[in-house]
Amino acid sequence: MISQANKFQELAVALNNLAGVPTPLSVADFARVRAVLARTKDALAAVEREEAGS
């Protein structure tokens, strides 16, 4: 089973590639990726709550 940290790392790499952010990530770039991940997590949680309610 892939750990949650590995899943987030894979997603960060994918976002990094999509955004054209140079690798390795700078502190500012990492902060941007974390912000995107946080918004994505919140959006997924909202969808799950909505699906659970219907």
Residue pairs with C-beta under 8 A, 6 or more apart in sequence:
8 37
11 37
11 40
12 25
12 30
12 33
12 37
15 21
15 33
15 36
15 37
16 23
16 25
16 29
16 33
19 32
19 33
21 29
21 32
21 33
22 29
25 33
